[in-house]
Amino acid sequence: MMIVTIKYFGLLAEVTNKSEEQLQLDQETISVIDLKSKLESLYEGLQNATYAVAVNQTICTTDVAIKNQDVIAFLPPFAGG
């Protein structure tokens, strides 16, 4: 079992109605793609959203393993240049 902190930014915070939450997961490790699937089933609005995922302040690919006490940020597309 592990506990991770999820942070939502921008429109994603509006979709979930929260800026941060802690999740308790039964697995010892979980990949980013599996966590995304789990959260998209909890918050249907995420299914149609475009966003990047950062684990411990590093943007990562969906095959990265998440470990106990990691901080995962869901980041909407950034505008600017």
C-alpha positions as CSV (number, residue, x, y, z in Angstrom):
1,M,0.0,0.0,0.0
2,M,1.2,3.5,-0.7
3,I,0.0,7.1,-0.4
4,V,0.6,9.7,-3.1
5,T,-0.2,13.4,-3.3
6,I,-2.0,14.5,-6.5
7,K,-2.0,18.2,-7.5
8,Y,-4.3,19.7,-10.1
9,F,-3.6,23.0,-11.9
10,G,-5.7,25.3,-14.1
11,L,-8.7,23.8,-15.7
12,L,-7.9,20.4,-14.2
13,A,-8.5,21.9,-10.7
14,E,-11.9,23.1,-11.9
15,V,-12.8,19.6,-13.4
16,T,-11.9,17.9,-10.1
17,N,-13.1,20.7,-7.8
18,K,-9.9,20.4,-5.9
19,S,-6.3,21.6,-6.2
20,E,-4.8,18.8,-4.2
21,E,-5.7,15.4,-2.7
22,Q,-4.0,12.4,-1.2
23,L,-4.7,9.0,-2.6
24,Q,-4.2,5.7,-0.8
25,L,-3.4,3.0,-3.3
26,D,-3.4,-0.8,-2.7
27,Q,-0.4,-1.3,-5.0
28,E,3.3,-1.0,-4.0
29,T,4.0,0.8,-7.3
30,I,1.7,2.1,-10.1
31,S,2.6,3.5,-13.5
32,V,1.5,7.0,-14.6
33,I,-0.8,5.5,-17.2
34,D,-2.6,3.3,-14.6
35,L,-2.9,6.3,-12.3
36,K,-4.3,8.4,-15.1
37,S,-6.9,5.7,-15.9
38,K,-7.9,5.5,-12.2
39,L,-8.4,9.3,-12.0
40,E,-10.2,9.5,-15.3
41,S,-12.7,7.0,-14.0
42,L,-13.2,9.1,-10.8
43,Y,-13.3,12.4,-12.7
44,E,-14.9,11.9,-16.1
45,G,-14.0,15.5,-17.2
46,L,-10.3,14.4,-17.2
47,Q,-11.0,11.9,-20.1
48,N,-11.4,14.7,-22.6
49,A,-8.7,17.0,-21.2
50,T,-5.2,17.4,-22.5
51,Y,-2.6,17.5,-19.8
52,A,0.9,16.5,-18.9
53,V,1.9,14.6,-15.8
54,A,4.9,15.5,-13.6
55,V,6.2,13.2,-10.9
56,N,8.2,15.0,-8.2
57,Q,8.4,18.1,-10.3
58,T,9.7,16.3,-13.5
59,I,7.5,16.0,-16.5
60,C,7.4,12.3,-17.4
61,T,6.1,9.7,-19.8
62,T,3.2,7.4,-19.0
63,D,5.4,4.4,-18.3
64,V,7.2,5.9,-15.3
65,A,6.6,4.1,-12.0
66,I,5.1,6.1,-9.1
67,K,6.3,5.2,-5.6
68,N,5.1,5.8,-2.1
69,Q,5.1,9.5,-1.0
70,D,5.6,10.7,-4.6
71,V,3.9,14.0,-5.6
72,I,2.1,13.9,-9.0
73,A,1.1,17.0,-10.7
74,F,-1.6,17.1,-13.5
75,L,-0.6,20.1,-15.7
76,P,-2.8,21.7,-18.4
77,P,-1.2,22.9,-21.6
78,F,0.8,26.1,-21.1
79,A,0.4,29.1,-23.3
80,G,3.1,31.6,-24.0
81,G,6.5,31.6,-25.6
